Amino acid sequence: MAAATACHDALAYTPSWSEYREIRGVRYHVRQWGKAGAPKVFLFHGWMDVSATWQFLVDELIAQSSQNWHFIAPDWSGYGLSAPRPGGSLFIGYLADMEQLVKAYCGDEQQVKIIGHSMGANLSSMYSGARPDRVSHFVNIEGLAPMPGGLLSSGVPKSVARWLDGPRGISKSYQSHSEFAARLVERNPRLRPEWAAFLAEHFLGVLADGSLAPLADAESRQITPIYPHYEQVEELLRNIRAKVLLCRGLKSFVADIFAKDSAALASRLKCYQHRSDLVLEDASHNLHHEFPERVAADVLALFSQ
């Protein structure tokens, strides 16, 4: 197990520690915060993201809570410090990885709490529906796929052909951490500059030519050639027995897409049996970066139920 991670520029970030586990034949990096042996909370990040991006929400959860927690945040294979899966990762494969990660830390019987963002939230939704007795509390941050007009709306034949055509995604490279941090702030002006610097420090790896690129598998955006149909996803959602907090930002691209199809959003939302909502008018897709104090307060209220 590695030593605690140093705080960036002496800011009061909660120290994390790392360990590595073999998950379905791949060396997985798992970042952790809090107190080992305390109630466990799994944190599953989204596409083109890494485990360290949970830092700001973890800081708030610890600061606002009167009890200890053990936060467990893996880097998906091909992301962060986790090894890539030979041949690439498919969306459904990440779901199998999730199952093994939960078993590795909680055995076969213990109920778990999950917080997921974007791709991680969509995976967590499916897992919570497939394992309804396993998940007691689920925080879904901007995980509402499949969305109207998405990648697979052109039909299954074209989707499969696109996947068979092979790799297309190449991550943009950068000359410095500060250049990447500036890009993050440009894309999200709500992100604090010091937090963008923290993300840049943990998100970039060095290429052969000395430039820097995100430690993220751009190709995993292809997800899978045949994604579950929305009716199948909603069947899974209706089977979730966990208490759910659904967090949405009204300035998110997800909100923009569903604004054109309010019936699809209503259909998705009504699937949850035990749902509460956190809807932030000024937040975008990464609302746990922009308003971690608001998200943390509602998460802790959910966990107290």
N, C-alpha and C positions, 0 to 999 in steps of 0.2 A: 504494500500500500504506500502511495507516495506521500510526501510531506504536504502540509497544508499550503494552499496556493497563496502567494503574497498578494496583499492589497495593491491595487493599481494607484500609483502616485500618492500613496499613504491615505487614500480615501477609505472610509470605514465600511469596506465590503466584508461581509461575513466570509471567513476562510472556508474553502472547500478542500476536499481530498479526493484522490482518484484511485480507482482500482480497475483491473482488467479481468474479464471473464470470457471464456469460450462459449459462444452462443451459436448453436447450429453450425459449428465448424469455422466461425469467424471470431477473431479477437475483438471483443467489444470494450470500449472505454466507458466507464460509468463514473460520472462526477457526483459527489455527495456533499451535503451540508447538514449542519445540526448535530444531533446526538445519536450515535449508533445505539440501537435498542429501544429508542423512542418510537411512537407510532409512525409508520412509514407512509410517505406520500411520493408517488411516482410522477415524474415530470417528463413528458414526451414532446420534443420540439418539432417544428415544422420543416417544410422544404427549404433548402438553402439557408439552413440555420444550424446551430450547434448547442450543446448542453449549457455552455457558459452564459447564453442569453437569458437563462432563468435567474441570473444573479440578482437583478433588481427586485423581482417579485419575492424571491426567497428572503432578501434583506427585510422587506416589509412584513412578510409573514412572521418572521422571527421577532421583529420589533413590536408587532401588534399583539402577539400571542402571549398568553400567560402560562403556556405549557411547552414542553420540548417536542420537536418533530425531527424525523429523519427523512430528509429529502434525497431522492434517488433519481438522477437524470442521466440516462444513457445518450451517447451520440449514436444515431442510427448508423448502420454499416455504410461505409463510404463517406461519412461525415466526421468532422472534428478529428479526434484521435482514434476512432474506430477504423479497423481495416476494411477495405472494400470487399464485397462479395465477388468472387470470380464470375465473370459474365454479367455483372451488374445486379442490382436489386429491383425486385418488383414490389408493388404496393402490398400485395397479399403476403409476400415474404416477410415484410416488416411486421405484419400481424403475428406471424409465427414466432418471430424474434421477441415480440412483446410477451407472448405467452411464456417463453423460456426465461426471460428476464424476471417476470413476476414470480415464477417458480423458484428461481435462483435465490431470491431475497425473502420470499414468504412461504416457501414450501407449497403444499397442495391445498391447504384448508383455509389459511388466514384470509380474511377479507381485506381489500385494499382501497386506498383513496388514490384517484388519478386526476392530474391536471394536464390537459393537452392543448396544444396550439396548432391551428391550421391543419397540415397533414397529420400531425400527431394527434390532434383532436378527432379527425375523421377516423383514424385507426382506433382510437380509444372508444369512439362511439360503437364501432363494430364489435370490438372486444367486449364492451359492457353488455351488448345485446346477446352475444354468443355465450358469455359467462355471467349471467344475471345474478347468480348467487355469490360471485367472486368480488364484485365491485360494490362498495357501500356508498361512495360519494364520487361524483364525476364532475369536474369543471371543464366545460367545453368553451374554449376561446376561439371563436371564428372558424369552427369546423362544421360547415354546412354543405359539403359536397354530397352528391353531384349537383352542380349548379346549372340553371338554365343556360343553354348556349355554350357549354363548356367544351373541352377538347374532344369529347366523345360524341358530340351532338351531330357530327357528320355521318354517323352510322358505323356499325361494327366492321364491315369490310374495309373501309378506308382507315379505321383506327388500327386494325391488325396489319394492313399493308404499311402504314406509317411506321409501326414498330419494327416490322421486318426490314425496312429500309436501312435501319442501323443508326449509329450515334449521330447526333446533330449538336448536342449542347456542349459549348466550350465556355468556361468561366472567364470573365474579363480579368486581366492581370493589372497589378498596380505597382508603382515604384516605391511606395512608402506606406506605412501604417496611417500616417496623417492624411494621405490622399484618399485612402479607403474610408477613413472616418468622416472626411468632408463629404464624400459621396453618400454615406449613410444619412448625414444631416440634410443634404440636398434633397434626398428622396423622402425624408421624414423630418420636417422642420420642428416637430414636437419633441424630437429626441435630444436630450441634453448633450452638449458637446463632450463633456467628460465621460458620459456613458458610451458615446460613439467611439471614443478612444479606447475604452475598456473592451468593447466588442471587437474592434480592429485587432487588438492585441491577441485575443483568443480565437479569432476567426480565420486568420491568414496563415498560409504555409509558404515556404520558399520553393520556387521552381528552379529548374536546372540552370536557367540563365540569370538567376539572382532576383528576379522579380517576385512579386507576391500574388497569391490567388486564394480565394476562399477555400477552406477545407470542407467542401460540400460537393456532392455528386449531382452535377447539373442534369445528367441523363435520367436521374430518378424521377424527374418531372413527367417523363413519359408514362410513369406509374405502372401500367399494365395494358396489354392490348385489348382485354375485355374487362372493363370495370363493372362492378355490380350495378344493375339497373336501379333507378331511384325507388321503384316499388320494393325491391329486395332490401335496399338500405333502410327504407322506412319500416319494413317488417322487423329488422334488427332493432331499430330505435324503439319501437313499441314494446319490445321484449326487455328493455332496460328497467331494472327494479331499483337501481341506485337513485339517490337524491342528486339531482342535476342542477348545476348553475350554468346557464348559457350566457356567455359574454359576447357582446357585439359592439362594434364601433360604427356609427352612422356615416363616417367619412371613409369607410373601408371600401375596397373594390368589391367585396362580397355584398355589401349593402347596395352598391350601385347596380350590381347584376340582378339582385332580387327585387330591386325597385321597379324593374321592368316586368316582373312576374310575381305580384303579391300573392296570388293563389298558391304558387309553388312554395313560397315562404310559409304561408299559413299551414299548408299541408305538412311541411316538415316540422314546424314547431309543435303542432298538436299531437305528434307521435309520443312525446315524452310524458310518462305517467306522473312523475314527481319533479316538476320543473319550476325553478325561479329564474329571474332574468336580471342581468346587468347590461343596460343599454346606455352607452356614453355618446352623447351627441357630437362631441369634438374629437373623438378618438378614431384612429384608422385601424388597419389590420393588426398592428402590433400594440394593442392597447395595454398589454402588460408591461411594455416598455414606457409608454407615455403616461399612464396613470396607475402605477403599481400599488400605490396606497389605497386607491378605490377598489381595485381588483382584490387586493389582500383582505380588506375589510369584509367583502362579501364572501370570499372563500372561507374565511374563518367562521362567519355566521353559518354557512352551509355545514361546515365540519362539526359545529356544535349541535346539530340536529340529530 
